[in-house]
Amino acid sequence: MRRKGELSPAGVDAGWPHQVALPADQCTGKNTAIIHEFCKDLSLCSRGHTVMWEDEWFKVYCFADPAHADLFMARFGGETFDPKQRGKGPRWARWKK
């Protein structure tokens, strides 16, 4: 469920198709502020999502510019995420690598 005017997952995928997945435990605490400070001048979407693969959660950061996604991966690691690998329906958060 979303609120009126809020980006849908399909809208995020269409406008910010260059996506990077980081293990969720690397995106908490102080790292949250570090990541957002690094991305303040990049084309990061205000909304991301999370997915699970083999019982591990990943935070997905979405960028409009592929060069920005590459900069992000060079700084924080992670791996590219293709929205087509996301589950459907009730298994939406499953990452099908």
C-alpha positions, 0 to 999 in steps of 0.5 A: 500500500502506498500513499497518494503521490508516493513513488511506486516500485515500478516508478522507481525501477523506471526512473532509477534503473541502475540499482546496487544491493548492499547487505543490510547490516552494512547500512545501519547506524553510522553507516546510514549517515555516511551513505547518505552524505556520499550520495547527496550530490548523486542521482539517488532515489529518495526511495529504495527497497529491500530484498532477501537472498539466502536468508540475508537481507539487502538494501537496494539503492537506486540511481538514475545515472549509471556512473553514480551507481558505479561510484557508489559500488566503488566506495561501498561495494555491493553488487548490481541488482536487476529489478527483473530478479525480484519476486512477484506477488507475496514473494516480492522481496525475494531476490532470484539471482 
